[in-house]
Amino acid sequence: MNVRVLSVLIILALLCACTQFRFGRTPEASIHTGTRGLVLQIEPTTPPAKVFAKDPFAVIGTITNEGTADVESGVLTVGIDDAFVSMETPRVIPIRVAGRSALQPQGEVQTVRLDLSAKELGSVTETVTSTILLTMCYAYKTSASSTICIDTDLEKKTANKPCTMQAVGSAGGQGAPIAVTRIETTLSPSADRSRVIPLFTITLDNVGGGQVFGAENTVDVCTGKPAQNANNAVVRAYLVDKELTCGEGTAVATFDRKNNVVRCTLPEGIDKSRGAFSTLVRVEADYGYSTSTSKNVQIVRGS
């Protein structure tokens, strides 16, 4: 290839890379941080602190996906005291918001507006305070990856190794309300003396301040029906792209009984000739999540 043509192509490639960076493409690693999923924010002026009986009022807010997983079929449910408040808009509102990504680092936002009315008060009641309860339920996913060291030299025959086996941890979350906070690696002998069996002890924590439940129970939890698999998250783990064996069948982290540790292994083992080397462990957790917030409104008898 002509040297001048090659030089032009290299310059064009560099310009494209600089343009991509300049226009706000965020590195993928920086997206997987944080400890929140969906966040509901109500405008401070809604609902008003006080309304007159028989007058309409509104609750206005936004739902922002501050995590990295897309929410396809979440719900927002509205609980009101029917004795004092009526509601014109539906009490179950679908939620569909994309998560943060390299191209959309802020996450998608959905606007919420609830139209309500204060009911007439009884003949002996001058004022009453009524509570509006807002609950979000949605299926979510945590994706975490950590570089670890595996040292197959159990007899410690080799010195000056390129890495040292030790537990790795993360306190900043991975862009989800369930976080992988610690991965510890141990090795044990295999029946095949030329290989060793790795065991990965993975700790997960509920860091989002909400309630965990089975991902299939999104609507049930928010509408008051009994939820199956309460407090459970289904966990899968991979050594690079090789799926590990976790638990017996499906691995579950259970957060209400502090049983939030999952153990995964590679049954076929690793050849001892590998020595000490760095590699990648990926962890995925699927679950449902719910959070609630409430607002009070004072209803006053009209003049």
DOTOR-399592 format. One record per residue (C-alpha): residue in one letter; x, y, z; residue number from 1. Coordinates in steps of 0.5 Angstrom, whole numbers. Layout:
N
@nudo = a&x = X&y = Y&z = Z&logu = NUM
...
END
This chain:
303
@nudo = m&x = 0&y = 0&z = 0&logu = 1
@nudo = n&x = 3&y = 7&z = -2&logu = 2
@nudo = v&x = 6&y = 10&z = 5&logu = 3
@nudo = r&x = 2&y = 17&z = 4&logu = 4
@nudo = v&x = -5&y = 13&z = 3&logu = 5
@nudo = l&x = -3&y = 9&z = 9&logu = 6
@nudo = s&x = -2&y = 15&z = 13&logu = 7
@nudo = v&x = -8&y = 18&z = 11&logu = 8
@nudo = l&x = -12&y = 12&z = 14&logu = 9
@nudo = i&x = -9&y = 12&z = 20&logu = 10
@nudo = i&x = -10&y = 20&z = 21&logu = 11
@nudo = l&x = -17&y = 18&z = 20&logu = 12
@nudo = a&x = -18&y = 13&z = 25&logu = 13
@nudo = l&x = -15&y = 17&z = 30&logu = 14
@nudo = l&x = -20&y = 23&z = 28&logu = 15
@nudo = c&x = -26&y = 18&z = 29&logu = 16
@nudo = a&x = -23&y = 15&z = 36&logu = 17
@nudo = c&x = -23&y = 22&z = 38&logu = 18
@nudo = t&x = -29&y = 25&z = 36&logu = 19
@nudo = q&x = -33&y = 19&z = 39&logu = 20
@nudo = f&x = -29&y = 20&z = 46&logu = 21
@nudo = r&x = -31&y = 28&z = 45&logu = 22
@nudo = f&x = -38&y = 26&z = 44&logu = 23
@nudo = g&x = -39&y = 23&z = 50&logu = 24
@nudo = r&x = -38&y = 16&z = 50&logu = 25
@nudo = t&x = -37&y = 13&z = 57&logu = 26
@nudo = p&x = -32&y = 7&z = 58&logu = 27
@nudo = e&x = -36&y = 1&z = 60&logu = 28
@nudo = a&x = -33&y = 0&z = 66&logu = 29
@nudo = s&x = -35&y = 6&z = 69&logu = 30
@nudo = i&x = -42&y = 5&z = 68&logu = 31
@nudo = h&x = -42&y = -1&z = 72&logu = 32
@nudo = t&x = -42&y = 3&z = 79&logu = 33
@nudo = g&x = -47&y = 5&z = 84&logu = 34
@nudo = t&x = -52&y = 1&z = 88&logu = 35
@nudo = r&x = -59&y = 4&z = 86&logu = 36
@nudo = g&x = -64&y = 1&z = 80&logu = 37
@nudo = l&x = -70&y = 5&z = 79&logu = 38
@nudo = v&x = -71&y = 12&z = 83&logu = 39
@nudo = l&x = -78&y = 15&z = 84&logu = 40
@nudo = q&x = -77&y = 23&z = 85&logu = 41
@nudo = i&x = -84&y = 27&z = 87&logu = 42
@nudo = e&x = -84&y = 34&z = 86&logu = 43
@nudo = p&x = -83&y = 38&z = 92&logu = 44
@nudo = t&x = -90&y = 42&z = 91&logu = 45
@nudo = t&x = -94&y = 36&z = 89&logu = 46
@nudo = p&x = -98&y = 34&z = 93&logu = 47
@nudo = p&x = -100&y = 40&z = 96&logu = 48
@nudo = a&x = -99&y = 40&z = 104&logu = 49
@nudo = k&x = -106&y = 42&z = 104&logu = 50
@nudo = v&x = -112&y = 41&z = 100&logu = 51
@nudo = f&x = -120&y = 43&z = 101&logu = 52
@nudo = a&x = -125&y = 37&z = 101&logu = 53
@nudo = k&x = -128&y = 36&z = 94&logu = 54
@nudo = d&x = -122&y = 39&z = 90&logu = 55
@nudo = p&x = -117&y = 36&z = 85&logu = 56
@nudo = f&x = -110&y = 35&z = 86&logu = 57
@nudo = a&x = -104&y = 32&z = 83&logu = 58
@nudo = v&x = -98&y = 28&z = 84&logu = 59
@nudo = i&x = -92&y = 29&z = 79&logu = 60
@nudo = g&x = -85&y = 26&z = 79&logu = 61
@nudo = t&x = -80&y = 22&z = 75&logu = 62
@nudo = i&x = -78&y = 15&z = 75&logu = 63
@nudo = t&x = -70&y = 14&z = 73&logu = 64
@nudo = n&x = -66&y = 8&z = 72&logu = 65
@nudo = e&x = -60&y = 9&z = 75&logu = 66
@nudo = g&x = -57&y = 2&z = 74&logu = 67
@nudo = t&x = -55&y = -1&z = 68&logu = 68
@nudo = a&x = -60&y = -6&z = 67&logu = 69
@nudo = d&x = -66&y = -5&z = 62&logu = 70
@nudo = v&x = -73&y = -5&z = 66&logu = 71
@nudo = e&x = -78&y = -8&z = 61&logu = 72
@nudo = s&x = -84&y = -10&z = 65&logu = 73
@nudo = g&x = -84&y = -6&z = 72&logu = 74
@nudo = v&x = -90&y = -3&z = 75&logu = 75
@nudo = l&x = -92&y = 3&z = 80&logu = 76
@nudo = t&x = -98&y = 2&z = 84&logu = 77
@nudo = v&x = -101&y = 7&z = 88&logu = 78
@nudo = g&x = -105&y = 6&z = 95&logu = 79
@nudo = i&x = -110&y = 11&z = 97&logu = 80
@nudo = d&x = -115&y = 11&z = 103&logu = 81
@nudo = d&x = -121&y = 11&z = 99&logu = 82
@nudo = a&x = -125&y = 14&z = 105&logu = 83
@nudo = f&x = -122&y = 21&z = 103&logu = 84
@nudo = v&x = -119&y = 21&z = 97&logu = 85
@nudo = s&x = -121&y = 18&z = 90&logu = 86
@nudo = m&x = -116&y = 17&z = 84&logu = 87
@nudo = e&x = -118&y = 18&z = 76&logu = 88
@nudo = t&x = -111&y = 15&z = 73&logu = 89
@nudo = p&x = -110&y = 8&z = 74&logu = 90
@nudo = r&x = -107&y = 5&z = 80&logu = 91
@nudo = v&x = -102&y = 0&z = 77&logu = 92
@nudo = i&x = -98&y = 4&z = 72&logu = 93
@nudo = p&x = -93&y = 0&z = 67&logu = 94
@nudo = i&x = -86&y = 2&z = 68&logu = 95
@nudo = r&x = -81&y = 1&z = 62&logu = 96
@nudo = v&x = -74&y = 5&z = 62&logu = 97
@nudo = a&x = -67&y = 3&z = 59&logu = 98
@nudo = g&x = -61&y = 3&z = 64&logu = 99
@nudo = r&x = -55&y = 7&z = 64&logu = 100
@nudo = s&x = -50&y = 5&z = 58&logu = 101
@nudo = a&x = -44&y = 7&z = 54&logu = 102
@nudo = l&x = -48&y = 11&z = 50&logu = 103
@nudo = q&x = -54&y = 14&z = 55&logu = 104
@nudo = p&x = -50&y = 14&z = 61&logu = 105
@nudo = q&x = -55&y = 18&z = 65&logu = 106
@nudo = g&x = -61&y = 12&z = 64&logu = 107
@nudo = e&x = -68&y = 13&z = 62&logu = 108
@nudo = v&x = -73&y = 17&z = 65&logu = 109
@nudo = q&x = -81&y = 16&z = 65&logu = 110
@nudo = t&x = -85&y = 22&z = 68&logu = 111
@nudo = v&x = -91&y = 20&z = 72&logu = 112
@nudo = r&x = -97&y = 24&z = 74&logu = 113
@nudo = l&x = -103&y = 22&z = 78&logu = 114
@nudo = d&x = -109&y = 26&z = 78&logu = 115
@nudo = l&x = -113&y = 25&z = 85&logu = 116
@nudo = s&x = -119&y = 29&z = 89&logu = 117
@nudo = a&x = -120&y = 30&z = 96&logu = 118
@nudo = k&x = -127&y = 27&z = 98&logu = 119
@nudo = e&x = -132&y = 31&z = 102&logu = 120
@nudo = l&x = -131&y = 30&z = 110&logu = 121
@nudo = g&x = -136&y = 28&z = 115&logu = 122
@nudo = s&x = -140&y = 32&z = 118&logu = 123
@nudo = v&x = -136&y = 32&z = 125&logu = 124
@nudo = t&x = -129&y = 32&z = 121&logu = 125
@nudo = e&x = -126&y = 39&z = 120&logu = 126
@nudo = t&x = -119&y = 36&z = 117&logu = 127
@nudo = v&x = -116&y = 29&z = 116&logu = 128
@nudo = t&x = -109&y = 27&z = 114&logu = 129
@nudo = s&x = -109&y = 22&z = 108&logu = 130
@nudo = t&x = -103&y = 18&z = 106&logu = 131
@nudo = i&x = -101&y = 16&z = 99&logu = 132
@nudo = l&x = -97&y = 10&z = 98&logu = 133
@nudo = l&x = -93&y = 9&z = 92&logu = 134
@nudo = t&x = -89&y = 2&z = 91&logu = 135
@nudo = m&x = -85&y = 0&z = 85&logu = 136
@nudo = c&x = -83&y = -7&z = 83&logu = 137
@nudo = y&x = -79&y = -9&z = 77&logu = 138
@nudo = a&x = -74&y = -15&z = 75&logu = 139
@nudo = y&x = -67&y = -13&z = 75&logu = 140
@nudo = k&x = -60&y = -16&z = 74&logu = 141
@nudo = t&x = -53&y = -15&z = 77&logu = 142
@nudo = s&x = -47&y = -16&z = 72&logu = 143
@nudo = a&x = -41&y = -16&z = 76&logu = 144
@nudo = s&x = -34&y = -18&z = 73&logu = 145
@nudo = s&x = -27&y = -18&z = 77&logu = 146
@nudo = t&x = -20&y = -20&z = 75&logu = 147
@nudo = i&x = -17&y = -26&z = 80&logu = 148
@nudo = c&x = -11&y = -30&z = 81&logu = 149
@nudo = i&x = -11&y = -37&z = 80&logu = 150
@nudo = d&x = -5&y = -41&z = 83&logu = 151
@nudo = t&x = -5&y = -48&z = 81&logu = 152
@nudo = d&x = 2&y = -49&z = 84&logu = 153
@nudo = l&x = -1&y = -52&z = 91&logu = 154
@nudo = e&x = 6&y = -55&z = 93&logu = 155
@nudo = k&x = 9&y = -48&z = 92&logu = 156
@nudo = k&x = 15&y = -50&z = 88&logu = 157
@nudo = t&x = 16&y = -44&z = 84&logu = 158
@nudo = a&x = 18&y = -37&z = 86&logu = 159
@nudo = n&x = 17&y = -30&z = 83&logu = 160
@nudo = k&x = 10&y = -31&z = 81&logu = 161
@nudo = p&x = 6&y = -26&z = 77&logu = 162
@nudo = c&x = 0&y = -26&z = 81&logu = 163
@nudo = t&x = -2&y = -28&z = 88&logu = 164
@nudo = m&x = -8&y = -31&z = 90&logu = 165
@nudo = q&x = -13&y = -27&z = 95&logu = 166
@nudo = a&x = -20&y = -25&z = 96&logu = 167
@nudo = v&x = -22&y = -19&z = 92&logu = 168
@nudo = g&x = -28&y = -14&z = 94&logu = 169
@nudo = s&x = -32&y = -8&z = 92&logu = 170
@nudo = a&x = -36&y = -3&z = 96&logu = 171
@nudo = g&x = -38&y = 1&z = 90&logu = 172
@nudo = g&x = -43&y = -3&z = 87&logu = 173
@nudo = q&x = -44&y = -5&z = 80&logu = 174
@nudo = g&x = -50&y = -1&z = 78&logu = 175
@nudo = a&x = -55&y = -5&z = 81&logu = 176
@nudo = p&x = -59&y = -5&z = 88&logu = 177
@nudo = i&x = -56&y = -12&z = 89&logu = 178
@nudo = a&x = -48&y = -12&z = 89&logu = 179
@nudo = v&x = -43&y = -17&z = 89&logu = 180
@nudo = t&x = -38&y = -15&z = 95&logu = 181
@nudo = r&x = -33&y = -21&z = 95&logu = 182
@nudo = i&x = -30&y = -26&z = 91&logu = 183
@nudo = e&x = -25&y = -31&z = 95&logu = 184
@nudo = t&x = -22&y = -37&z = 91&logu = 185
@nudo = t&x = -19&y = -43&z = 94&logu = 186
@nudo = l&x = -16&y = -49&z = 90&logu = 187
@nudo = s&x = -17&y = -57&z = 92&logu = 188
@nudo = p&x = -13&y = -63&z = 89&logu = 189
@nudo = s&x = -17&y = -67&z = 84&logu = 190
@nudo = a&x = -17&y = -74&z = 83&logu = 191
@nudo = d&x = -13&y = -73&z = 76&logu = 192
@nudo = r&x = -7&y = -71&z = 80&logu = 193
@nudo = s&x = -5&y = -67&z = 74&logu = 194
@nudo = r&x = -10&y = -62&z = 75&logu = 195
@nudo = v&x = -13&y = -58&z = 81&logu = 196
@nudo = i&x = -21&y = -56&z = 83&logu = 197
@nudo = p&x = -22&y = -48&z = 84&logu = 198
@nudo = l&x = -28&y = -46&z = 88&logu = 199
@nudo = f&x = -30&y = -39&z = 88&logu = 200
@nudo = t&x = -34&y = -37&z = 94&logu = 201
@nudo = i&x = -38&y = -31&z = 92&logu = 202
@nudo = t&x = -42&y = -26&z = 97&logu = 203
@nudo = l&x = -48&y = -22&z = 95&logu = 204
@nudo = d&x = -51&y = -16&z = 99&logu = 205
@nudo = n&x = -57&y = -12&z = 98&logu = 206
@nudo = v&x = -55&y = -5&z = 98&logu = 207
@nudo = g&x = -61&y = -2&z = 95&logu = 208
@nudo = g&x = -65&y = -1&z = 101&logu = 209
@nudo = g&x = -71&y = -5&z = 98&logu = 210
@nudo = q&x = -74&y = -12&z = 98&logu = 211
@nudo = v&x = -72&y = -18&z = 94&logu = 212
@nudo = f&x = -76&y = -23&z = 91&logu = 213
@nudo = g&x = -77&y = -28&z = 85&logu = 214
@nudo = a&x = -76&y = -24&z = 78&logu = 215
@nudo = e&x = -83&y = -28&z = 76&logu = 216
@nudo = n&x = -87&y = -24&z = 81&logu = 217
@nudo = t&x = -86&y = -17&z = 79&logu = 218
@nudo = v&x = -94&y = -15&z = 79&logu = 219
@nudo = d&x = -96&y = -20&z = 85&logu = 220
@nudo = v&x = -91&y = -16&z = 90&logu = 221
@nudo = c&x = -94&y = -10&z = 88&logu = 222
@nudo = t&x = -101&y = -12&z = 88&logu = 223
@nudo = g&x = -101&y = -15&z = 95&logu = 224
@nudo = k&x = -101&y = -22&z = 92&logu = 225
@nudo = p&x = -97&y = -27&z = 96&logu = 226
@nudo = a&x = -90&y = -27&z = 93&logu = 227
@nudo = q&x = -86&y = -34&z = 91&logu = 228
@nudo = n&x = -78&y = -34&z = 92&logu = 229
@nudo = a&x = -78&y = -28&z = 97&logu = 230
@nudo = n&x = -71&y = -25&z = 98&logu = 231
@nudo = n&x = -68&y = -30&z = 93&logu = 232
@nudo = a&x = -64&y = -28&z = 87&logu = 233
@nudo = v&x = -62&y = -33&z = 82&logu = 234
@nudo = v&x = -54&y = -33&z = 81&logu = 235
@nudo = r&x = -50&y = -35&z = 75&logu = 236
@nudo = a&x = -42&y = -35&z = 75&logu = 237
@nudo = y&x = -37&y = -36&z = 69&logu = 238
@nudo = l&x = -29&y = -36&z = 69&logu = 239
@nudo = v&x = -28&y = -32&z = 63&logu = 240
@nudo = d&x = -34&y = -35&z = 58&logu = 241
@nudo = k&x = -34&y = -42&z = 62&logu = 242
@nudo = e&x = -40&y = -43&z = 66&logu = 243
@nudo = l&x = -39&y = -45&z = 73&logu = 244
@nudo = t&x = -43&y = -50&z = 77&logu = 245
@nudo = c&x = -46&y = -47&z = 83&logu = 246
@nudo = g&x = -50&y = -50&z = 88&logu = 247
@nudo = e&x = -54&y = -56&z = 86&logu = 248
@nudo = g&x = -58&y = -54&z = 80&logu = 249
@nudo = t&x = -60&y = -47&z = 81&logu = 250
@nudo = a&x = -56&y = -43&z = 86&logu = 251
@nudo = v&x = -60&y = -38&z = 90&logu = 252
@nudo = a&x = -57&y = -32&z = 95&logu = 253
@nudo = t&x = -62&y = -31&z = 100&logu = 254
@nudo = f&x = -62&y = -25&z = 104&logu = 255
@nudo = d&x = -67&y = -25&z = 109&logu = 256
@nudo = r&x = -63&y = -31&z = 113&logu = 257
@nudo = k&x = -56&y = -28&z = 111&logu = 258
@nudo = n&x = -55&y = -34&z = 107&logu = 259
@nudo = n&x = -52&y = -29&z = 101&logu = 260
@nudo = v&x = -46&y = -33&z = 99&logu = 261
@nudo = v&x = -46&y = -38&z = 93&logu = 262
@nudo = r&x = -40&y = -43&z = 92&logu = 263
@nudo = c&x = -38&y = -44&z = 85&logu = 264
@nudo = t&x = -33&y = -49&z = 82&logu = 265
@nudo = l&x = -30&y = -52&z = 75&logu = 266
@nudo = p&x = -31&y = -59&z = 76&logu = 267
@nudo = e&x = -26&y = -61&z = 70&logu = 268
@nudo = g&x = -21&y = -57&z = 74&logu = 269
@nudo = i&x = -15&y = -53&z = 71&logu = 270
@nudo = d&x = -8&y = -56&z = 69&logu = 271
@nudo = k&x = -3&y = -55&z = 74&logu = 272
@nudo = s&x = 2&y = -53&z = 69&logu = 273
@nudo = r&x = -2&y = -47&z = 68&logu = 274
@nudo = g&x = 2&y = -44&z = 74&logu = 275
@nudo = a&x = 0&y = -37&z = 77&logu = 276
@nudo = f&x = -4&y = -33&z = 72&logu = 277
@nudo = s&x = -10&y = -28&z = 72&logu = 278
@nudo = t&x = -17&y = -29&z = 69&logu = 279
@nudo = l&x = -24&y = -26&z = 70&logu = 280
@nudo = v&x = -29&y = -28&z = 74&logu = 281
@nudo = r&x = -36&y = -26&z = 72&logu = 282
@nudo = v&x = -42&y = -26&z = 76&logu = 283
@nudo = e&x = -50&y = -25&z = 74&logu = 284
@nudo = a&x = -56&y = -25&z = 79&logu = 285
@nudo = d&x = -63&y = -24&z = 77&logu = 286
@nudo = y&x = -68&y = -22&z = 82&logu = 287
@nudo = g&x = -74&y = -18&z = 83&logu = 288
@nudo = y&x = -74&y = -11&z = 87&logu = 289
@nudo = s&x = -79&y = -7&z = 90&logu = 290
@nudo = t&x = -78&y = 0&z = 94&logu = 291
@nudo = s&x = -84&y = 5&z = 97&logu = 292
@nudo = t&x = -85&y = 12&z = 98&logu = 293
@nudo = s&x = -90&y = 16&z = 101&logu = 294
@nudo = k&x = -93&y = 23&z = 101&logu = 295
@nudo = n&x = -98&y = 26&z = 106&logu = 296
@nudo = v&x = -104&y = 31&z = 104&logu = 297
@nudo = q&x = -108&y = 34&z = 109&logu = 298
@nudo = i&x = -115&y = 35&z = 107&logu = 299
@nudo = v&x = -119&y = 41&z = 110&logu = 300
@nudo = r&x = -127&y = 42&z = 110&logu = 301
@nudo = g&x = -128&y = 48&z = 105&logu = 302
@nudo = s&x = -131&y = 54&z = 108&logu = 303
END
